[in-house]
């Protein structure tokens, strides 16, 4: 572990028990940060915290369902009490959904929004005063689904578009406080998120996932996130395929939708 830009800074990461969240937490820990890990996987989040503690990192793992505002307030409060404040909040916790709109129950949309959108909202509300006091930063792990359409993922896209609207607007409101907000849009990433994707009936889907290009790794995403926040970037679209997708969708939206629908058409075949 080395003492870097974030040495002794307090970094909170939601969805930190595995995947992108765990990789981001480790990246900041390697730079000397104190880490607050939040996840509804109680065993996983405490295991990650213990691994960090064994490596000399000051880490606190908290079991928390981000879809519950009370849980978020308690979790953020415990971390502030333990470390004295918050310098970086990484809103990463999320779930996904793969099913056609016609076959998806409205309860599935609500569940996805509760975790992806309201979870980030609740944690940010709980942390905002400390972030303002310390002129900190908010990192939102959004998705290409937050800036482009994706076939068979209407619920997931809706939640990520909502995140984009919330945090790009919040950036304008609190810019003068010194708090920086960075939105990160990964494409397809190799994590266990997809193994828990919801089907239209609310249960975990058994339908195979379609991908475009070669999925990147959580560690590469974490490295990009760390480099981006050091440079205080506003929006990061990751991977060459992701960048190409973004620009095609901006300048030729109809063409993009046709290409995307062809690439992901198997999502709607049962």
KAWO-V289761 format. One record per residue. N is the residue number from 1. PSI is psi in radians with two decimals (999 if undefined). NEAR is the number of other C-alpha atoms within 8 Angstrom. D_LAST is the distance of its C-alpha to the last C-alpha in Angstrom with 1 decimal. Layout:
n->N psi->PSI near->NEAR d_last->D_LAST
n->N psi->PSI near->NEAR d_last->D_LAST
This chain:
n->1 psi->2.39 near->7 d_last->48.5
n->2 psi->2.71 near->6 d_last->50.4
n->3 psi->1.97 near->8 d_last->51.9
n->4 psi->-2.68 near->7 d_last->50.3
n->5 psi->-0.56 near->6 d_last->49.8
n->6 psi->0.36 near->10 d_last->48.0
n->7 psi->2.17 near->10 d_last->50.5
n->8 psi->0.11 near->7 d_last->51.1
n->9 psi->2.71 near->11 d_last->48.7
n->10 psi->2.09 near->13 d_last->46.3
n->11 psi->2.19 near->15 d_last->42.6
n->12 psi->2.31 near->13 d_last->39.9
n->13 psi->2.17 near->16 d_last->36.3
n->14 psi->2.70 near->12 d_last->33.5
n->15 psi->0.74 near->15 d_last->30.5
n->16 psi->0.07 near->18 d_last->33.0
n->17 psi->-0.35 near->15 d_last->32.0
n->18 psi->3.11 near->10 d_last->29.8
n->19 psi->-2.46 near->11 d_last->28.1
n->20 psi->-0.73 near->13 d_last->29.5
n->21 psi->-0.82 near->14 d_last->31.7
n->22 psi->-0.70 near->12 d_last->33.4
n->23 psi->-0.71 near->13 d_last->34.0
n->24 psi->-0.77 near->15 d_last->35.6
n->25 psi->-0.76 near->14 d_last->37.7
n->26 psi->-0.66 near->9 d_last->39.0
n->27 psi->-0.79 near->11 d_last->39.8
n->28 psi->-0.64 near->13 d_last->41.9
n->29 psi->-0.69 near->13 d_last->43.5
n->30 psi->-0.38 near->9 d_last->44.5
n->31 psi->0.04 near->13 d_last->46.4
n->32 psi->0.13 near->15 d_last->48.4
n->33 psi->2.74 near->15 d_last->46.5
n->34 psi->2.36 near->14 d_last->46.4
n->35 psi->2.26 near->15 d_last->42.9
n->36 psi->2.06 near->13 d_last->41.4
n->37 psi->2.26 near->17 d_last->37.9
n->38 psi->2.29 near->16 d_last->35.7
n->39 psi->2.65 near->18 d_last->32.6
n->40 psi->-0.19 near->10 d_last->31.1
n->41 psi->1.64 near->8 d_last->30.8
n->42 psi->-0.83 near->10 d_last->34.4
n->43 psi->-0.79 near->6 d_last->34.8
n->44 psi->-0.76 near->10 d_last->33.2
n->45 psi->-0.66 near->18 d_last->35.3
n->46 psi->-0.59 near->13 d_last->38.5
n->47 psi->-0.78 near->9 d_last->37.8
n->48 psi->-0.72 near->12 d_last->37.5
n->49 psi->-0.70 near->12 d_last->40.7
n->50 psi->-0.70 near->9 d_last->42.6
n->51 psi->-0.74 near->8 d_last->41.6
n->52 psi->-0.73 near->13 d_last->43.0
n->53 psi->-0.67 near->10 d_last->46.1
n->54 psi->-0.39 near->7 d_last->46.8
n->55 psi->0.17 near->7 d_last->46.9
n->56 psi->0.19 near->6 d_last->49.4
n->57 psi->2.39 near->12 d_last->47.1
n->58 psi->1.91 near->9 d_last->47.8
n->59 psi->2.51 near->12 d_last->44.4
n->60 psi->2.09 near->10 d_last->43.3
n->61 psi->2.30 near->12 d_last->39.9
n->62 psi->2.24 near->12 d_last->39.0
n->63 psi->2.16 near->12 d_last->36.2
n->64 psi->2.31 near->11 d_last->34.9
n->65 psi->1.86 near->9 d_last->32.0
n->66 psi->-0.23 near->16 d_last->32.1
n->67 psi->-0.12 near->8 d_last->30.4
n->68 psi->2.04 near->9 d_last->33.8
n->69 psi->-0.69 near->10 d_last->36.7
n->70 psi->-0.70 near->6 d_last->39.3
n->71 psi->-0.72 near->10 d_last->37.7
n->72 psi->-0.76 near->15 d_last->37.8
n->73 psi->-0.76 near->11 d_last->41.4
n->74 psi->-0.77 near->8 d_last->42.5
n->75 psi->-0.84 near->12 d_last->40.8
n->76 psi->-0.69 near->11 d_last->42.2
n->77 psi->-0.71 near->9 d_last->45.5
n->78 psi->-0.69 near->8 d_last->45.8
n->79 psi->-0.71 near->12 d_last->45.2
n->80 psi->-0.73 near->10 d_last->47.8
n->81 psi->-0.68 near->8 d_last->50.2
n->82 psi->-0.78 near->6 d_last->49.7
n->83 psi->-0.19 near->9 d_last->50.0
n->84 psi->-0.18 near->7 d_last->51.8
n->85 psi->-3.01 near->11 d_last->49.3
n->86 psi->2.29 near->16 d_last->46.2
n->87 psi->-0.57 near->13 d_last->46.3
n->88 psi->2.26 near->13 d_last->42.6
n->89 psi->2.12 near->13 d_last->39.6
n->90 psi->1.85 near->12 d_last->36.2
n->91 psi->1.73 near->13 d_last->33.4
n->92 psi->-0.46 near->14 d_last->30.5
n->93 psi->2.37 near->14 d_last->28.7
n->94 psi->2.86 near->8 d_last->25.2
n->95 psi->2.88 near->11 d_last->21.6
n->96 psi->3.05 near->13 d_last->18.4
n->97 psi->2.42 near->14 d_last->15.2
n->98 psi->1.82 near->12 d_last->11.8
n->99 psi->2.76 near->13 d_last->9.9
n->100 psi->2.67 near->12 d_last->10.5
n->101 psi->-0.76 near->8 d_last->14.1
n->102 psi->-0.61 near->4 d_last->13.5
n->103 psi->0.11 near->8 d_last->11.5
n->104 psi->2.20 near->11 d_last->13.8
n->105 psi->2.58 near->9 d_last->17.0
n->106 psi->-0.48 near->6 d_last->20.2
n->107 psi->-0.53 near->7 d_last->21.3
n->108 psi->-0.72 near->14 d_last->18.8
n->109 psi->-0.73 near->10 d_last->20.5
n->110 psi->-0.74 near->8 d_last->23.8
n->111 psi->-0.75 near->8 d_last->23.1
n->112 psi->-0.74 near->16 d_last->22.1
n->113 psi->-0.68 near->13 d_last->25.2
n->114 psi->-0.73 near->10 d_last->27.4
n->115 psi->-0.97 near->14 d_last->26.8
n->116 psi->-0.78 near->14 d_last->26.4
n->117 psi->-1.04 near->13 d_last->28.9
n->118 psi->-0.53 near->11 d_last->31.2
n->119 psi->-0.78 near->15 d_last->31.4
n->120 psi->-0.67 near->14 d_last->32.9
n->121 psi->-0.85 near->8 d_last->35.0
n->122 psi->-0.81 near->13 d_last->36.4
n->123 psi->-0.68 near->14 d_last->37.3
n->124 psi->-0.72 near->9 d_last->38.9
n->125 psi->-0.70 near->7 d_last->40.9
n->126 psi->-0.50 near->11 d_last->42.2
n->127 psi->-0.23 near->11 d_last->43.2
n->128 psi->-0.71 near->8 d_last->44.4
n->129 psi->-0.70 near->7 d_last->48.1
n->130 psi->-0.69 near->10 d_last->48.4
n->131 psi->-0.69 near->15 d_last->46.6
n->132 psi->-0.77 near->11 d_last->49.0
n->133 psi->-0.62 near->7 d_last->52.0
n->134 psi->0.13 near->9 d_last->51.1
n->135 psi->0.94 near->11 d_last->49.8
n->136 psi->-2.67 near->13 d_last->46.6
n->137 psi->2.60 near->12 d_last->43.1
n->138 psi->2.20 near->12 d_last->39.6
n->139 psi->2.24 near->13 d_last->36.7
n->140 psi->2.03 near->12 d_last->33.3
n->141 psi->1.67 near->11 d_last->30.3
n->142 psi->-1.98 near->14 d_last->28.2
n->143 psi->2.79 near->11 d_last->25.5
n->144 psi->-0.46 near->12 d_last->24.8
n->145 psi->-0.20 near->13 d_last->22.5
n->146 psi->-0.19 near->16 d_last->25.9
n->147 psi->-0.08 near->10 d_last->27.2
n->148 psi->2.77 near->9 d_last->24.4
n->149 psi->2.65 near->8 d_last->21.1
n->150 psi->2.23 near->10 d_last->17.7
n->151 psi->2.42 near->11 d_last->14.4
n->152 psi->0.21 near->11 d_last->12.1
n->153 psi->0.76 near->12 d_last->15.1
n->154 psi->-0.68 near->11 d_last->17.3
n->155 psi->-0.78 near->12 d_last->18.7
n->156 psi->-0.82 near->14 d_last->19.6
n->157 psi->-0.73 near->13 d_last->21.1
n->158 psi->-0.75 near->10 d_last->23.0
n->159 psi->-0.67 near->13 d_last->24.6
n->160 psi->-0.63 near->15 d_last->25.5
n->161 psi->-0.66 near->11 d_last->27.0
n->162 psi->-0.72 near->10 d_last->29.0
n->163 psi->-0.76 near->13 d_last->30.3
n->164 psi->-0.78 near->12 d_last->31.4
n->165 psi->-0.75 near->8 d_last->33.3
n->166 psi->-0.92 near->8 d_last->34.9
n->167 psi->-0.47 near->11 d_last->36.2
n->168 psi->-0.57 near->9 d_last->37.2
n->169 psi->-0.73 near->8 d_last->39.2
n->170 psi->-0.65 near->8 d_last->40.6
n->171 psi->-0.74 near->10 d_last->41.8
n->172 psi->-0.62 near->7 d_last->43.9
n->173 psi->-0.68 near->7 d_last->45.4
n->174 psi->0.21 near->9 d_last->46.4
n->175 psi->-0.74 near->9 d_last->47.3
n->176 psi->-0.16 near->6 d_last->51.0
n->177 psi->-0.24 near->7 d_last->50.7
n->178 psi->-0.03 near->9 d_last->49.9
n->179 psi->2.23 near->13 d_last->46.3
n->180 psi->2.45 near->11 d_last->44.0
n->181 psi->2.21 near->12 d_last->40.2
n->182 psi->2.22 near->14 d_last->37.9
n->183 psi->2.27 near->13 d_last->34.2
n->184 psi->2.23 near->14 d_last->32.0
n->185 psi->1.52 near->14 d_last->28.8
n->186 psi->2.80 near->14 d_last->27.1
n->187 psi->-2.27 near->13 d_last->24.0
n->188 psi->2.24 near->9 d_last->21.7
n->189 psi->2.47 near->9 d_last->23.6
n->190 psi->1.63 near->8 d_last->23.3
n->191 psi->3.10 near->9 d_last->23.5
n->192 psi->0.12 near->7 d_last->22.0
n->193 psi->-0.75 near->9 d_last->20.9
n->194 psi->-0.44 near->8 d_last->17.3
n->195 psi->-0.21 near->7 d_last->17.3
n->196 psi->0.25 near->10 d_last->18.0
n->197 psi->2.42 near->12 d_last->15.6
n->198 psi->2.47 near->14 d_last->14.8
n->199 psi->3.13 near->12 d_last->11.6
n->200 psi->-0.37 near->14 d_last->12.1
n->201 psi->0.03 near->9 d_last->14.0
n->202 psi->-0.17 near->9 d_last->16.3
n->203 psi->2.87 near->7 d_last->15.5
n->204 psi->2.27 near->9 d_last->14.8
n->205 psi->2.57 near->10 d_last->11.2
n->206 psi->0.04 near->4 d_last->10.1
n->207 psi->2.27 near->6 d_last->7.5
n->208 psi->2.56 near->5 d_last->9.8
n->209 psi->2.46 near->6 d_last->12.0
n->210 psi->2.49 near->8 d_last->12.9
n->211 psi->2.78 near->9 d_last->16.7
n->212 psi->2.15 near->9 d_last->19.4
n->213 psi->-2.93 near->5 d_last->22.5
n->214 psi->2.12 near->6 d_last->23.7
n->215 psi->2.48 near->10 d_last->23.3
n->216 psi->-3.12 near->11 d_last->26.8
n->217 psi->2.80 near->9 d_last->28.3
n->218 psi->-0.64 near->12 d_last->29.4
n->219 psi->-0.67 near->9 d_last->32.9
n->220 psi->-0.67 near->8 d_last->32.9
n->221 psi->-0.80 near->13 d_last->31.7
n->222 psi->-0.74 near->12 d_last->34.4
n->223 psi->-0.75 near->10 d_last->37.0
n->224 psi->-0.72 near->9 d_last->36.1
n->225 psi->-0.82 near->10 d_last->36.2
n->226 psi->-0.83 near->11 d_last->39.6
n->227 psi->-0.64 near->8 d_last->41.0
n->228 psi->-0.73 near->10 d_last->39.8
n->229 psi->-0.52 near->10 d_last->41.5
n->230 psi->-0.68 near->8 d_last->44.6
n->231 psi->-0.01 near->6 d_last->44.8
n->232 psi->0.88 near->8 d_last->43.8
n->233 psi->2.75 near->9 d_last->41.1
n->234 psi->-0.72 near->7 d_last->39.4
n->235 psi->2.27 near->8 d_last->35.9
n->236 psi->2.09 near->10 d_last->34.3
n->237 psi->2.08 near->12 d_last->31.3
n->238 psi->2.70 near->12 d_last->30.6
n->239 psi->2.59 near->9 d_last->29.8
n->240 psi->-0.74 near->6 d_last->30.5
n->241 psi->-0.68 near->9 d_last->26.9
n->242 psi->-0.77 near->12 d_last->27.0
n->243 psi->-0.74 near->10 d_last->30.3
n->244 psi->-0.77 near->8 d_last->29.3
n->245 psi->-0.79 near->9 d_last->26.2
n->246 psi->-0.84 near->12 d_last->28.6
n->247 psi->-0.63 near->8 d_last->31.2
n->248 psi->-0.74 near->11 d_last->29.0
n->249 psi->-0.49 near->13 d_last->27.4
n->250 psi->-0.76 near->7 d_last->31.0
n->251 psi->-0.33 near->6 d_last->32.7
n->252 psi->1.18 near->8 d_last->30.0
n->253 psi->-0.66 near->9 d_last->27.3
n->254 psi->-0.76 near->7 d_last->25.9
n->255 psi->-0.78 near->9 d_last->25.7
n->256 psi->-0.83 near->11 d_last->24.1
n->257 psi->-0.65 near->10 d_last->21.3
n->258 psi->-0.79 near->8 d_last->20.6
n->259 psi->-0.81 near->8 d_last->20.7
n->260 psi->-0.73 near->10 d_last->18.6
n->261 psi->-0.66 near->10 d_last->15.8
n->262 psi->-0.75 near->7 d_last->15.8
n->263 psi->-0.58 near->10 d_last->15.9
n->264 psi->0.24 near->12 d_last->13.0
n->265 psi->-0.48 near->9 d_last->10.8
n->266 psi->-0.32 near->7 d_last->8.1
n->267 psi->-0.53 near->14 d_last->8.0
n->268 psi->0.08 near->8 d_last->6.5
n->269 psi->2.27 near->5 d_last->3.8
n->270 psi->999 near->4 d_last->0.0
